[in-house]
Amino acid sequence: MSRLVYLGCFAYLVVGLGQLVIGAIMEPMVHAYGVQYGDGGQLVMHQFLGGMAGILCAPWLIGKVGKKAVLLSAIGFMTVAEFLYTLLPPWWVMLTIAPFAGVGLGMTEAVVGSFIIGASGAKANTAMSRVETFFGVGALLIPFAGAALIEAGYWKLSFGIVGVLAAVTFLLWSIWWPSVLDQPAASAGGSVHGGHEVHAEAAPKLTSRSLVILVACAVFFIVYVGLEMSYIHYLPSLLVQTNGLVESSATLALSLFWGAMVIGRLVAGQIADRVGGSAYLIGTCIITAVLFILMTLFTGALPAFVLAFAVGLTMSGMFAIALVFANRATPGRTERTTSLLMACGGIGGALLPKGTGWFLDQHGPEAVRWLFAGTAALMLLVILWASLTSRRSASATASVLMTMHK
C-alpha cells in the first residue's frame, strides 16, 4: 500500500506540473506566437478535451488490456507530448499536440486516483489528500521554474522539465509496480473497490437519490475545475494588466496559490474525516465565494497576492474530498465514478478557461473578477444541492434500518 501511495504522489506531482505549465508561461507564449489570450485558452481547452477523452476511455481500456498497460501508455503520451511542446512548433501543431498531452495527463490522474481510492477503504480521504498534495507541489514549483526561465529567456524549457520528470515517472511505475494492484483485470466498465475487482454486472444499481448526488457532484466538478483552471491560467495576466507587474513577478502569484494548496491538503483529509465530507465542502465553498467577491473590491497587487493564498487554502481539499464523497454515495463503482467525475472536471477545465480568455479579451480584467465571483457562488449552490440530497438519502436509509430492526 505504501508503495502505491508513494508512486501515486510522484505521478500526481508530474501531472500537477503538466496541467499548470501552460498557465505559468501563458504571457510570453502568446506574445511569442502573436496570438490572443483566447487562443491561449484554446490550447488549454484542447489539452483538457484530450484529458476528458482519456479519462472516459480508461475503465474500458483497463478491462481490455489491464491496469499496467493503460497507465504506462498514458504516462508515455504525456512524456512525448511535453518534449514536442518544447520544440515550439507552429501554433496549429501545438493545438494538435495538446489533446495527446491531455490524454496522458488526464488518464494518469484518473487511473492513479481510482487505484488509491479503491485500495484505501476508510482512509480514502486521507490517502487522496496526501496524493493531491503532490499535485499541489507540482503546481507550486512550476511557477517558480517558469518565472526563472522567463527571466532567462528560456521559458520553453518549462515543457522540457515536465517531459523529463514524466519519463522518470514511467520508469518508476515500470520497475516498482505495486503488488496490491496485481489483481485480475476488470471487465470493461468494472471498478476497484477495497483493493478488489468488482465487475460491472456485480456493481449495485444506483438509487434515484444516489443518481441525483452523482449528477450534482458531476456539475460540481465541472464548475470547480473550470474555476480553478481559469483562475490560475489568467491570474498572472490580470496582475500584468491591472497592476503593471512584469510577467515573471506576476507568475509568482501562482506560487502563493499553490503553496497554500499544499499546506491545506496536508490537513484536509483529517479535517474532512472529523467534521464529515459534506460539512467540509459546504464550509470551504462559502469561504471561497466570499474571497472571490473580495477580489472584485480590492484589486491592488498586495490584496491580490494575499487573496490568492487564501483561495488556495480554502480550495485545497475540495477535489479529493468531493471525489471520496461521491464514491461513498455510489459504493462498488469506484473506477466508473472516479472516471466520470474527472471527465466532468475535464469539461470544466476545457470550456471555462476558453470562455474566460474570450471574456478577458472582450471585457477586461475587472469583468473577469466578477465572473470568478459568480462561478464561486454557483459552486456553493451545487454542493448544497448534493449535500441536502445526501442527507435525505442517509435519513431514508436509517428509517428503513430502524423499521427492519423493529
Protein Blocks (a to p, Z undefined) as FASTA:
>chain_A
ZZmmmmmmmmmmmmmmmmmmmmmmmmmmmmmnopafklmmmmmmmmmmmmmmmmmmmmmm
mmmnojklmmmmmmmmmmmmmmmmmnopafklmmmmmmmmmmmmmmmmmmmmmmmmmmnm
mmmmmmmmmmmmmmmmmmmmmmmmmmmmmmnopammmmmmmmmmmmmmmmmmmmmgcfkl
mccdddehiaceehiacdfklpccddfklmmmmmmmmmmmmmmmmmmmmmmmmmmmmmmm
mnopafklmmmmmmmmmmmmmmmmmmmmmmmmmnopklmmmmmmmmmmmmmmmmmmmmcf
klmmmmmmmmmmmmmmmmmmmmmmmmmmmghilmmmmmmmmmmmmmmmmmmmmmmmmmmm
mnojmlmmmmmmmmmmmmmmmmmmmmmmmmmmmmmmmmmmmmmmZZ
